[in-house]
């Protein structure tokens, strides 16, 4: 399991890896590690065991922005989210 956090470099107009971290214990721990006034993208590789004792893995994409994020940054974040979703939906 791992978490990759991306940020938007506005001057370079690209999305870059900000950091790679080990999974945290709780959702609250996870949200504390993200900025309240900036957009971030998170790819979370989550491993788990089902009730039937089968090892499974899921990858989650999270677009992170709160109400305190500036409107222009939210708009940029949404544009990149659309691009990510189109890329991930291609076969």
C-alpha positions in Angstrom: 0.0 0.0 0.0 1.1 3.5 -0.7 -0.2 7.0 -1.2 1.1 9.3 -3.9 0.2 13.0 -3.5 0.3 15.3 -6.5 0.1 19.1 -6.7 -0.3 21.6 -9.5 2.8 23.7 -10.4 1.0 26.7 -11.8 4.2 28.4 -13.3 5.1 25.2 -15.1 1.5 24.3 -15.9 1.9 20.7 -14.9 1.0 18.2 -12.2 4.0 16.9 -10.3 4.5 14.4 -7.5 4.7 16.2 -4.2 5.4 13.2 -2.0 5.0 9.5 -1.6 3.9 8.3 1.8 3.0 5.2 3.7 -0.7 4.8 4.4 -2.0 6.4 7.6 -4.1 4.8 10.4 -7.2 6.9 9.9 -9.0 9.2 7.5 -8.5 12.1 10.0 -4.7 11.5 9.9 -4.8 11.5 6.1 -6.8 14.8 5.9 -4.5 16.5 8.4 -1.6 15.9 6.0 -3.3 17.8 3.2 -3.4 21.6 2.9 -6.6 23.4 3.7 -6.2 26.1 1.0 -4.6 24.2 -1.9 -5.7 21.5 -4.3 -4.1 18.1 -4.3 -4.6 14.9 -6.2 -4.1 11.6 -4.3 -3.7 8.1 -5.7 -4.3 5.6 -2.9 -3.3 2.0 -3.5 -5.4 0.2 -0.9 -4.8 -3.5 0.0 -7.4 -5.4 2.0 -8.6 -8.9 2.9 -12.3 -9.8 2.2 -14.6 -11.8 4.5 -13.7 -14.8 2.4 -10.0 -14.3 3.2 -9.0 -13.2 -0.3 -6.3 -10.6 -0.8 -7.6 -7.6 -2.8 -6.3 -4.3 -4.0 -8.1 -1.1 -5.1 -6.7 2.1 -6.4 -8.6 5.3 -5.5 -8.2 8.7 -7.1 -9.0 11.6 -4.9 -9.3 15.3 -6.0 -8.8 17.3 -2.8 -10.0 20.9 -2.3 -11.9 22.4 0.5 -14.3 25.4 0.7 -11.3 27.5 1.8 -9.5 26.9 -1.5 -9.5 30.0 -3.8 -12.0 29.8 -6.6 -9.4 30.1 -9.4 -7.4 27.2 -7.9 -10.6 25.1 -7.6 -11.4 25.7 -11.3 -7.8 24.6 -12.3 -8.2 21.6 -10.0 -11.5 20.6 -11.7 -9.9 20.9 -15.2 -7.1 18.6 -14.2 -9.6 16.2 -12.6 -11.5 16.0 -15.9 -8.2 15.2 -17.8 -7.4 12.5 -15.2 -10.8 10.9 -15.5 -10.6 10.8 -19.3 -7.2 9.2 -19.2 -8.2 6.6 -16.6 -11.4 5.7 -18.6 -9.4 4.8 -21.8 -8.8 1.1 -22.4 
